[in-house]
């Protein structure tokens, strides 16, 4: 879908022998990055991308397990140990992911991962001032279940896309995978990876605490265990009107 991104111009490796650095260049597009995109137009394009760029191989549940575990380990290395979080991570990896994603690959069902943007939030898109059409940039693309893309929209750093109408518009073009009633829990699971990844790059951001809170929610629902905190809806950014109160956030350390 070349019309969905600025036209690539070139890429390559810097000539400096001791500097492992690469560059990428694209055409300049004068974009409006403050106006909210039309949800119908934008989600139709996104769903079309997901439907038409499918990987021929891959077990998605195993891939996401490894991806999730990798970013969690990196965050612990960067931001230090947190025993309760480590317990929750272990439970998510060994119980929650098999339960929520493994079911998508049972009883004859299968997932063929598709190409996704990989870091899609309102900060990585704009509206072409000349054509009025939505454009995406700063991609971190890989093959994933299409709903992985929507997990990013649930994170605290997202605002416009976090509105439930965005996902509703998207699912008009690409319905939720069966069992559809578990879409919200799968979406929460996917959002944890995005929040932990952000925490790794932005120490002290607070997103690790909201990610841990989401882990606690899923653990309470699917695999209760002692030794981790209870879920606090008061600090869940997906609940309208919620603001993370410092004293509550500190209670999750």
N, C-alpha and C positions, 0 to 999 in steps of 0.2 A: 504494500500500500504506500507507494512513494508520495502520494498526495497528502499523507498524514504527518509527514515530517519535513523539515527544511532539507533541501536537496544537498546530499553529500558532495563535497568538493575534493577532499583528499585526506589521507591518513598516512602515518608512517612512524619510524623510530628516529629519535634524535641521533645525530652523528657523533656526539660526544661519547667517547668509548667507555668512560667510567660512570655514565649517567643513564640508568635504565629508565628512560622516559619516552613516552609516545605522544603523538598529537593526532587530533581529529579536527577537520575543518568542514564547515557547511556554509551554504549561502546565507547572507544576512536577510532576515525577514523582519519587517517592522510589525511587532505584535502588540496587541492589547493584552496585558497580563493582569488587569484589575477587574475586567468584566466577567461575570459568571457565564460559562458556556451554556448554550441551550442544551438541556439534558437529553432531549429526544435526539437531536442531531449528533451529539457527542457519543452517547452510549450506543447508537446504531452503528457508528463507525467502529467503535471498540469491539462490539460483539462480532462484527463482520471480520475484523482482524483475527479474533480468537477462533472463529469457526473455520477459517480458511488457511491457517498455518499450523498444521498438526504434525507432531513428531511421530515417526513410525515405530518407535521403541520406547521402553522405559516403564518401570513400576513406580507410579507416582507416590504412593504411601511410603515406600522405602526412601525415595529421593527426598521427600519433605522431611522425614525423620532425620536423615543425615544433614540436611540443610539447617534444620532447627537446632540440632545438637551442636553443629559447628559455630553458629552465631552465639549460642549460649556460652560455649566454652571460651570464645574470644572475649565476650563481655566479662566473664569471671576473671580472665587474665588481665583485662584492662582495668576493671573497677574493683577488683578484690572479691574475696570469698563472702558468701552469704548463705548460711547453712539451710535456712528454710527455703530459700529460692532453689538451692541445689536439690533438695528433696522434691520440690514441685516439678523441677525440670525432669528428674528421673521418672516421675509418675506420668508426666505428659508424654515422654518418649516411649515408655513401655506399656502404657495403658490407654491414654487418651488418643494418641495418633492412630494406633491400630483400631480403636473403637470407632472413631469418627471418619477416618479415611479408608481404613481397611474395608468397611462395609460397602464403600463405593465400588469395590472390586470383587464382590461376592455374588453368588447366584447368577453367574453368567454376565454380570455387569463388568464393564471395563472403563478405564480412563485413558484416553490418548492425550498426553500433554500437548498444549498448543503454545505458540509463541506469545509471550506477554511483555509489556513494557518493563515491568519489574520494579519501578520506583514511581508509580503513577499517583500523583497528588496534584493539587491545583498549582503548586510551585513549579511544576515541570510541564506546563502546557500554556498555550496562549491562543489568541484569536488573530488570524492574519487580517490586518487592517485593510488590505487591498481586496481580499476575497470574502472576508467575513467568516471563513471556515476555521474550525479548531485545528491546532497543530500540537504535536507532542515533541518533546526534546529530552535530552539527558537520560536516555534509556539505560537500564541495566538488564537487558533482555535475557531470558532463558526459557526453556520449555517447562510448563507447569499446568496444573488444572486451571481452567480459565478463572475460577472463583478466587484463586490466589491473588489475582489483580485487585479484587474488591476488598481484600483484607487490609490493604494499605489505607483504604478510605476510613477505616475504623480508628486509626491511630490518632493520638492527641494532636500531632502536627498538622493533620488535615482538618479542614473546616467545612468548605462548600461540599466536598464529596461525602462527608460524613452524614449528610442529610439522607434519610431513608429513601427519599424519592429518587435519588440517583440510582441506587440499586434496583428499585422497582422499575425504572425506565429500562435499565440494562436487561433485566430478566424478561421484559416483553420481547426482546430479540433473542435471548439465550436463557431459557428457563433454568431454575436451580436443579442440580443433580438430585436424583432420588437417593435417600428419602428427603424430600424437599423440606419437611418439618424440622430437619436438623441443619438447615442452611445457616441459621444465625450462630449456632455453636461452631460450625466449621469456619465461618467467617471470623469469629473470635479467635479461634485457633490460629488462623492465618495471620491475624493482626499482631499476634505475639511476636512472630519473627520480625516484622517490620519495626516494632517498638524496641525490641532488644538490639536490633541492628543499629537503630538510631542512638540508643544508649551507649553503645560501644564507641561511636564516633563523637558523642557529645556527653562526656562524663558529667554527672550531676544534673542532668536534664530532668530527671523525675520519671522518664518514660519506662525505666526498668520497674518502678513501683507499680505503675498501671499494668504493665505486662504481667508482673507477678500476681497482681490482683485478678487478672483474667485467668491465669493458671489456677488460682484458688477456686474460682467459679467453676471451671470445668472439672477440677478434682472433686469438689463437693457433689457435683451432679453425677459424675460417672465412676469415680473411684475414690471414695472418701478415705482419708488417712489422718492420723494424728501427727502432730509435729509441724504443721504449716498453719498459716493464719486463715481466718474465715474471710469470705468474700465481702468486700465493702462496696455496696452500690453508690455510696457517697463520693467515691473517687473514680467512678467509671465514666470516662469521657463520652461514652455512647449514650448516656442518659441525659436528655435535654435539661439544661439549667445547672448541671453539675459543674462545680469548680473544685479543684483539688485543694482542700484545706491543709495548710502546712502541718497542723498537729495530727491529722489523720494520716497523712503521708508518712510522717515520721514514725507512726505506730507500726508501719509495715517494714521497718528496718530490722 
